[in-house]
């Protein structure tokens, strides 16, 4: 399991999937919780509101994974400019 996270290319690919899943959950949650005007059961309403919380959380986790993998690949290093 931990060997999977040692490869920054795999982590970069996984971060993209987590970002997409988080965005999809956020958009579906917003639509179902706030924009849809039809009848929904209480369980579905709770699930939609939960998706508006879990979606951004996944976006944040995916973004941090992306930053870490890019840093490990050497693409995220910002050189310091000394004046």
TACORLIN-V478704 format. One record per run of one state. SS is the DSSP state (H for helix, E for strand, C for the rest). FROM is the first residue (numbers start at 1). TO is the last residue. If there is no record, write none. Layout:
SS,FROM,TO + SS,FROM,TO
This chain:
C,1,3 + H,4,6 + C,7,7 + H,8,35 + C,36,41 + H,42,73 + C,74,83
